[in-house]
Amino acid sequence: MLIGHFTEQPWQDETSGLMGTQSTDLSISNANYNPSVGARLYNRYLDEKMYAEEMGFDGLMLNEHHSTPFCMQGVTNVGASILARITNKAKIIILGNVLPIWDDPLWLAEQLAMIDMISHGRLVSGFVRGGGRESVAHNAPPTYNRERFEEAHDFIIKAWTTPGPFRWEGKHYQYRYVNPWCRPLQQPHPQIWIPSTVSVETVKWCAEHRYPLVLLATKLQPTKDAFQLYHDTAAEFGYQSGTQNVSYLWKVHVDETEEKAEEVGRKYLSGVSNPFLAGNEGQVNPAVMNLPGHTSRNSRRLAAASFGPQGRGGINRRPFEEQVEDYTIITGTPKTVLPKIRYVLEYLRPGSVFFWDGDGAMTHEDQMRSLKLMGEEVIPAVREMGKELELFSPFEIDPATGKTYEDTTVSVPADD
């Protein structure tokens, strides 16, 4: 089992009046931004990632959102590049680059190849379609979001795996000369994982390409249903998927006492408004997130089931108590969180998990206490659970073939 760490890297500045704000996403002016505070926070989050590796996390997950204070990392490749040099063992898992906003995916292919080489082959490259905020912020046409995602993906795979120079004449991207001098250290290319918030089309596309699927803080039953959809789709494409193909991210904070854990755990919902921490797309303008042509009706229905009755376009946060009750937030001491984590593992059977911590209004000290306790008591116990439950990550050995599950993943470059 792979155990990863994640934080959204939220903006925290009480003097700006943004802490605890319920302002709608994409409505906050960057006049509130203080670069001195930003400099401190960027270095804080890098320090926490380094400590997470020291405490035994197998993967350091990074993501990106744009023009919003709940995620400071608008360019995830910058953070990944730094971690490639200052860490040593942990996988650098980018979940992920927003492909439809890239007008030059060749440049992205080069960046990711460099990160893979600098990290000595530790990159896991995730790709996402992005939300409405990304389309608005980067003037990307929402009706072509999926088309641009799929074509950019196919192009990047070919740029990584096909000797150049060659031409690419697609619908959305055209190149006379493709011959990137830098190529990934991992061959044929870095493993690709796909995160989602339960999009039917994304789950099926992911299974078709045999890419591990990562569901992001969704409720347990819709998550289990999406995993089953993946397995069913895999069978349609002639292979048997397993725990190595599915992963889950959810909110887990560990502290010294139950009282302290609950006090800090409530900070998930008391920082800069974050729709995913809220348990739905709670503070997002529905007109922005539901841009015409961006998301199918089936996916919107599943998202409503996954995040709550308000769905992805809702305006209310799910209460802390409700999220604790359905295990989408777990807080406590090492002794009390472990049975809850085991329940999630038994219910969902993911081969990789990510503990989402240090977010909202949590301080650096809050995060460091939790990371220490996770390293000392939680991670070793969760590893044993994984062995007992036979939950395998893509990097572990397939007993049927003697190869890693990563080696059995097949990606076919698209024709030009």
N, C-alpha and C positions, 0 to 999 in steps of 0.2 A: 504494500500500500504506500502511495505517495501522500505525504502530509505537507500542505503548503500554507503559507501565511499571506494575508491580504489586508490592506487598508486602502480606503478610497483617497487618502491624503487630503482631508478637508481643509478649507480655509478656517483659521481660528484667530480672531482678533476682536476681543471684547470692546476695545475702544471705538471700533467702526460701527457698532450697533448691529452687526450681522449675526452675532452669536445668538442662537435661539430664534432667529427670524423665521417667519412662515411665508416669506415673500415667494411669489410664483417664480419658477425657474425662467431664466432669460429676461428677467425684469430688473436685475440689479446692475447698476452702472459700475464700470471699473474705476470710476472716480473714488470709490471706497477702498480701492486696492492700495496697500502700503508695501512697496518693494522691500523695505527693511524687514517687515514681518515675513514676507514671502521668502526672503533669503534664509531666515531662521528656520522656517517650517520645512523648506526643501532639505536642508541639512539634517534636521531632526528625523525626517522620514527615512533618509538614507542610513542614518545611524541605527534606527530601529530595524531596518532590513538586515544590516550587518549582524546585529545581535540575534535576530531570528535565525540566521544561518548558524551562528555560534551555538544556539540552544538546540539545534538538531532538526530544524525544518528542512525538508527535502527540496522545496520549491518556494520561490519568491514571486508572487503573482503581481503583475502590474496591469493597469488599464488606462484608458483615457476618456475624458469627456471634454466638451468645448464650451467656452463662454459661460461657465457656471462656477460658483464658489464651492460647491460640494466636492469637486474634484480638481485639485491644483494641477494635475498632470495632463495638460493639454497636448503634450508631445511625449508619448510614452517611451519612444526610442531614446530620448535623452536620458531618462532614468535607467533604462535597460543598459545603455552604453556605459554609464558610470558603474553600475553593479557588475557588469562584465569584467571590469578591471579590479574592483575592490573586494569582490567575494571570490570564493575558491571552489566550493563544492555544489552549492544549491543550484537547481535548474532555474533559469531566468524565464519565467512563463508570462509572455505578453498576451493578455486577453482583453482586448486585442487592438490591432491597428484597424481603423475605420476605412475600409477599402473604397467605398463609393465617393469619398471626398477627395481622393487622390486623383489629380489630373495627370500625374506622371508616376505610374506604378513601377517603372524601371528604377527610379530613384529610391523607392521603398525597398525593392529587391536588393539594391546595393547596400543600403543601410543595415538591413537585417543580416546580410552575409557578413558584414564587418563585425556586428555584434556577436555573431556565432563564432567567428575566428578569435576575437579578443577574449571571449569567455572559454575558449578551448572546447567548443562544441556543447555548451550547456543551454543553448537557446531552445525554447519551445515557442514557436511563432503562431499566435492565434490571430484570426481575422474576424471582424464583425461588420455588420451592416450599419451599425450606429442608429441612433434615435433621431427624432425630429429636430432636436436642438442642434445636432451636428449638420444636418442638411441646411437648416436656417443659417447657422453661423458661417458655413463655408459655401453657401450659394450652390448647393448640389441638388439637382432636380430629383425630388422624391419618387416620381413615377419611374425613374430609371435606376432606383436604388439597388434592386436585386440584380438587374442586368449588369450594372457596373461592378457590383461585388463579384459576381461569377466570372466576368471577363477578366477583371484585374487579378483574381485568384489564378485563373488558367494561365495568364501571361506570366505571373511571377514564378509559377512552377516551371514553366518552359524556360524562363530566363535562368533559373537555377540549375536546370538539368540538361539543357541542350547546348552543345558548343556553338558559338557564334562565329561570324555574324549571320543573323537571319532577319527577315522582315516580319512585321506583324501588322496585318490589316484586319482589324476588328470593327465592330459597330461603334464602340466608344473610344477605342485607343488605336492609334496608328503610329508605327515606327518604321523608318527606313533602315535603321541600323541598330540591331540589338546585339551587343557584345560586351556585357559587363565584365570588367577585368577581375573584380573580386567575386569569388564564388564561396558558398558556405563550406565550412570545415566538415560538417556532417553530410554524408552522402547517402542517398541522392540529394537530400535536402533536410533541413531541420524538421522535426515532427511538428505537425499542425494540429492544434486543438481549436474547437469552435465553442465559444460561450453563447448562451441564449437565455431568454426569459420565457421559454416555451412558445416558440414559433413553429408551427407544424411544418412549414416549408423548410426551415433551417434544420430541424431534427432529421427530416428525411434526406435532405441534401448531405448532411453530415454522415449519416449512415451509409449512403451511397458511396461516399469517398473514403469510408472506413476511418474517419477522423474521430478521436475522442470528443464526446459532447460534455460540456460543463454547464450545469444549470445554476443560476445565480439567485440564491436566497428565495426561491419559490417555495410555496407550501408543499408539504410532503406528498400528499396524494396526487396532485397534478404532476409533481416531479416524477413519481413512480410511473404514472401513466405515460409521460414523455419518454422515460427510459424504455418502457415496453414498446412504444412506437418505434424507437430506434432498433430494438432487437427484432421486431417484426419486419421492419424494412430491410435490415441486414439479411434476414432469411430470404426475402424476395430477391436479393442480389447474390444469393448463393453462398453465404458464409454465416458462421455462427458467432455472434458477438457475445461478449461477456463483461465481467466487471471492469476489465481493462479499457472498455469503450465508454464508460460513463463516470462522471465526476460531479461533485456537489460542493458548493460554497454556501456557508451560512455563518451566522453571528455567534461566536463563542468567546466569552471572557472569563478568565480564571483569576481569583484573588485570594487574599489571606484568610478572610472570613466570609460567611454567607452575607452578612450585612454589608460589608464593603463591596462584595461582588455585585449585589443588587444596586447599591448606590451608584457604582461606576457603570453598570450595565444600562441604567436608565439614561446615561449620557449618550447612548446610541441615538436617542431621539431628541436630545436637547442642544445639539449643535446647529451649524448651518443646515438649512433644510435639504435633506437628501431623500429623494423619493424611494430609493431601494431600501434604505434603513427604515423608512416609514412602513415598509411592508407592502407598499403599492407605489404607483407613480404619483405619490400624494401631492406634491407641490408643483406639478407640471401643468402648464396651460394645455388643455386637451386639444385646442386648435393647432398647437405646435407639435405635440406628440402624435397626433392622428392625421398627419398630412395626407392628402388624397394620393392614393396609389402606393403609399409606403408599406402598409401592413394589411394583410388579408383579413377578411371577416372571421375565418376560423381561428387565426392566431389571436385576434382581439378577444374572442370568446374564451380561449384557453388562458390568456393573460388575466382576464377577469377572475377566473377560478383560481389562478395561481397567487394573485396578490390580494384578493379580497373583493367584496361586492362592488367597491368603487372602481376596481380594475386599474388599468394603466392610465386612465384619464380622470381618475377620481380626485377629490379635493380634501379627503380626510385621512389622517394617519391612523393606522391600526395601533391600539393601545399597547404599551409595553407588556401588560399582563396577558393580553391575547396572544402575542407573539411567543411569550414564554410557554403558554399553555400548549401551543401547537409545535413547539420545539424549533421554531425559526430563530429564536434567541435562546441561548443556553448560558447561564451564569452560575457561579458557585465556586466552591473550593475544589481542588483536584478530586477529592473523594466523592463529592456530590455531582460533578459534571460528567464523570466517566460513565455512570449508568445511562445518562441521557444521550451521550454520544453513541454509546452502544446501541441504544434504541434506534437512532437514526441510521446507523450502519446496517442493522439487521433489516430495517424496513426498506431502505433504498438500494443497498448493496452496491455502493460506488467503489471503484478501485482506487480513486484518488479523492482526497478531501482538502478543502481550504478553510481554515479558521479565520473568519473576518473579525478583526479586533482593532483596538486603538483608533476608533472612528468617532464621528459625532463631536462631542465636546470633551472626549477623553484626553487627558494630558499625557505628556511624555512619560511621566512617572507611572501613571496608570498602565500604560502599555508595557513598560519595562518590567513591572511586577508580574504581569500576566505572562509575558514571554519567558521569564525565569521559571515560573511554576509549571508552565507547559513543558519546558525543556527538562526539568527535573522529574516530573511525575506524570504528566498527561501524555506526551508524545510516546514514551516507551510503552505505556499501557495500551495506547491506541494501536501501536504496531502489533502488539500481541493479539489484540482483537482482530486485526486484519488477517493475521496468520490463521487464527482459529476459525474465522468465518470464510477463509479462502477468498479474500478480496485482493485482486492483483492489479497493479498499475501497468501502464504500457511499457514500462522499463524493466519489468520483472521477467523471470524465465517462464516460458510456456512449457509445462511438463510434457505436452504432447510432441513438441518439436525440438525441445532443447534450446530454442532461440528465444530472444526477448520478444515480447509482444510487439515492440516497436519494429523489429525486423520483419514481422509478418504483415505490416501495414502496406498497402499497395496504393500508389498514386500514379495515375497515367497522365503525362503531359498532354495538353490539348494540341490538336493540329493547328497550324497557322493558316 
